[in-house]
Amino acid sequence: MDRATATVLIDPLCGQLPAGGTDAVSDVDCGGFRERVGWVAEQYRAENNSDVWQYAICPTREEIVLRRPSLITGCLAAATLLAIVCVIGISLDADSYYVDEARPAAWVYRPGIVALVCAVMLAEVALVWAAFVSVWPRALWVRCGLAMIFLGPWALLVSQFVVRMPVYVVFHHLWLWALAALLVLAALASMVRGVYSRLTR
């Protein structure tokens, strides 16, 4: 594929993008746009050992690429902040801890363990965030699958510890499984969109 052919294939894709600053920008399928331009770029690179991505870079596309990760980052950050606040709030409630009635003991608050749980939650959501905003691998379902390789076994491991655990630890388990479900749903949506895109080309 020569440069002229690559440009002819990419220009219509850029022409379909809406004007910058309009409401239609948020409705653009950025992943589909990236996949189509990526295919052209791969074909061109294979024959010419150079890149044509720069021909698909325009202000409107930059706005789309920047707005989508910012939205994802904001949603994940807000959800994580709310979850951490819930963990801290629950941990301050003495009734949320298991008490052995045969050997009752005075309640002792352990902020170090609470901080550790919050740190683990941040690490987990960082993995999910990386899966959503990374540009490689190009397919979202592949990135979600890679994240699940780590998150899935971890969720199965920690979920075994439920009995006599403080409620905030159980809340963390629910949070972890919610993140795993989010990755699975995103992967399925990405696969369906990929199949649909190929069928409608």
C-alpha positions, 0 to 999 in steps of 0.5 A, spaced: 500 500 500 502 506 497 502 513 501 496 515 496 492 509 497 493 510 505 491 517 505 485 516 500 482 510 505 484 515 511 481 521 509 474 519 509 474 516 516 476 523 518 471 526 514 466 523 518 468 526 524 464 531 527 466 538 528 470 539 535 466 542 541 459 539 539 455 534 542 456 529 537 463 528 539 462 524 545 458 519 541 463 518 536 466 510 536 473 512 538 475 505 538 472 503 531 476 509 528 482 507 531 481 500 529 480 502 522 486 507 521 490 502 525 489 497 519 491 502 514 497 504 518 499 496 519 498 495 511 502 501 510 508 500 515 509 493 512 510 495 505 514 502 507 517 501 514 514 508 516 508 510 519 501 514 517 498 515 523 500 522 523 495 523 517 489 521 521 491 526 527 486 532 527 484 537 532 477 533 532 480 526 533 485 529 538 479 532 542 475 525 542 481 521 544 482 526 550 475 526 552 474 519 553 480 517 557 478 523 561 471 521 562 473 514 564 478 517 569 473 521 572 468 516 573 473 511 576 476 516 581 469 518 583 467 511 584 473 509 588 473 515 592 466 514 594 468 506 596 474 508 600 470 513 604 465 507 605 470 503 607 473 508 612 466 509 615 464 502 616 471 501 619 469 506 625 463 502 627 464 498 632 458 493 631 461 492 624 466 487 627 466 480 629 465 479 637 466 472 640 461 472 645 464 467 649 471 471 650 468 478 649 474 483 648 474 491 648 474 494 641 481 496 638 481 500 632 487 498 627 488 504 622 494 500 619 489 495 616 484 500 614 489 503 610 492 497 607 485 495 604 484 502 601 491 501 598 489 495 595 483 498 592 487 503 589 491 498 586 485 494 583 482 500 580 489 502 577 489 496 573 482 497 571 483 504 569 490 502 565 485 497 561 480 502 559 485 508 557 491 504 554 492 504 547 495 497 546 493 492 545 488 496 540 482 491 542 479 493 548 477 486 550 484 484 549 486 489 555 480 487 559 482 480 558 489 481 560 487 485 567 482 479 568 488 475 568 491 478 575 484 481 578 480 474 577 485 469 581 486 475 586 478 476 587 478 468 588 483 468 593 481 474 597 474 472 597 475 465 601 476 470 607 469 472 609 468 468 616 469 473 622 472 478 617 470 486 619 464 488 614 469 493 611 473 487 608 467 484 605 465 491 602 472 490 599 470 483 596 464 486 593 468 492 590 473 487 587 468 483 584 464 489 581 471 491 578 471 484 575 464 484 572 466 491 569 471 488 565 467 482 563 462 487 561 467 491 557 470 485 554 463 483 551 461 489 549 468 490 545 467 483 542 460 484 540 462 491 537 468 488 533 464 483 530 458 488 528 464 492 525 466 487 521 459 484 518 457 491 516 464 493 512 
